[in-house]
Amino acid sequence: MNTPKIKVLLVDDDVLLGNSIVEELNKRGYEATYMSTIYGVSDAIKQLLPDILVFDVEIGRENGIKIAEDLFKRNPSLPIIFISSHHEDETKEAGLLAGGVAYIDKPFSPKLLSAHIDRFTRMKKPTSERPEHIIATENIQLDTRNRTFILSDGTIIDLRPMEYAILKKLIDHFDEIVTREEIYRAVWGKDVAYYNEQSLNNYIRRVRLLVEDNDTGMALSMHRNLGYKLGRKQ
Amino acid sequence: MRCTSGVLWDCVISMKKNFVYILLVVIIAFAALLISQGLWMRYAVDKNIKDMNESFQECFKKTISETLAYSMSKYNIEYVTDEEYDEVKKKENPVEVNIKKDSEKTLASIKIENALIALSIREDSFKFSKLDTLLTNQLNRDGRVVSSCITLEDISANKILKEIRHDNNAKSTSLYVNTYIAERKIDVSSQSYLIKAEYKIGQSGYLQKLGIVAIVSIIASIVIVLVLFFLLLMINRRCDEISNMERSFHGAIHDLKSPLAYAYFQLLSLEERETDMAKKASLSIAADRVLFLTNKIMRLLKSAHNFRKIEKTDKKEVPLYEMMEQVVVEMRIMFPNKEINFINNIAADFTIRALPDLMEACLRIIVENAIKYNNDNPTVEISAIRSQDDIKITISDNGTGMTGQQMKNIFKPYYSSDKVNGSGIGLYYAQSIAKAHGGRITATSAVGKGSTFLVTLPNSSI
């Protein structure tokens, strides 16, 4: 209320997606503006003074990265997040070299985008203290508002609700054994009817891959008949 | 396809580099051919002139003898040349003077002949017109006499006594005319005469034919080069068309992704707000399906590019058992109507070093095929063995199996025995992944009994 809303300018030629992103962001308390073409973006930046620019790489069948490079040179303090359905590493690299702060592959979830926006607008501000919605353990962070996982290098990974519930439980009890019952409860609440062993195994597997594949220096270990423990890698 | 030289040049520039090289090499080859042909022609012409000159000299000498014989006939003297002498000897008995040396013999006969010629010149009975006619007639057999000039010069008095000139220039269309000169010096004690014949002779039939052959080969060379040029132009155009098609195909596939991005975004937005656990789970699964489809599209796009070899550093330890379990979970979602009997014989701690996403895709494709081309109760059995050198992953099914013909083609791109459901890209892609990992996929199959796919990977744990 007293803190000003974060102003987001979204440029994407997919009108349907663009409108729903803006609608979603506005619902989440951002002040989002949508533009479907590249024309006039420079003026819009001058008028709106957005805190962040979300930019589709394939805008208007032109090389959006080139255009973004231009925008970046004119507004060096404006963070740019690229969104794209080009998943090639070269495109990503070019995007980041052109001055983008992040590159999100389409399709993405609303919360992944808002996690990125939060992170890169926060970085802009001089206060280095961690916002309350970020839980940190060792060198990983959990964004509790957007329910995403932040790696030490700044990469933000989207989490499914179940994955988030499990990860949060494990981080809250870092280096402690968490029983299966506790995890069941964290995922499905008290509603025993939904408890499903196979699904749980599946989610735990995904969480383990998340933790262990991303060089977090942590490991999820299984303790027979006791439960699971998130701890430092041995 | 008319091309002015400017347009032609533009055409050349727009071609692919190697096409231009091909064209250049061919042109050089033909130029070399034409040059060698020209040299050969030149040689032939030189040889021809030499031959002609020789025969002209010979002819001149002979004709003088003949003319002399003609003028001698008025004295009733039979004047014969060497060749005719043998005939004469048979009929009459001439007095023979024997001169030992052959060269002296010739010299003597020439001296006698010269003396007789000098005599007939003095008496004005040596018919130069006759000489001219005879020479022209003789020469016209090999070539065509364009102009002729016979002169009689009195060297001692230094004046021209006689000159007979003929000119057929009006009729001349010959391109190639050469001048031949022959002389006969007649020295007799007090006087010396010079009979000189200067003939211009047009090209012989032989040279004419040679010229035609050369022109035909030049035209043929030009035609061949032009045909090749247009052929390359057509291939080039076709190449451009194909690459355009590929690009638009890529574009079209890419466009499939944008509605999916929208659906994914909306589904997850709904899912986040949904409080009903069952609905939430459904929305989550739906979003997963959309993501799966997007990844499948990416795979289709990527498969068009060839994989480079995967770097060792990119590989990770992948627990195979869990990976396969995950694949089967996906399969159960993909084929809800099939009761999949999945036998996972892989040891729980069995790991392979691979790129997790790609290796999972590779194995998923094989398992998907095992289930897809099967009845409603498919059995898929998976096992893995590690040996000294390699890792063998066996995936066998009780499906429809494949014929020998199908087996030959399954790893080729865009080949599919199933014209309805198959994209023909799956196994090709799987094989590319295996090869990028330094391994390969082989298959054995029996129609009606099922197929077994064997994925062999190098044992990189060493």
Interface residues (C-beta under 8 A of the other chain):
Chain A: D14 L16 L17 S20 I21 E24 S85 H86 H87 K106 P107 F108 S109 P110 K111 R160 P161 M162 W188 G189 D191 Y194 Q198 N202 R205 L209 D213
Chain B: H254 K257 S258 P259 L260 A261 Y262 A263 Y264 F265 Q266 L268 S269 E271 E272 M277 A278 K280 A281 S284 A287 V290 L291 T294 M298 K316 E322 Q326 V329 P356
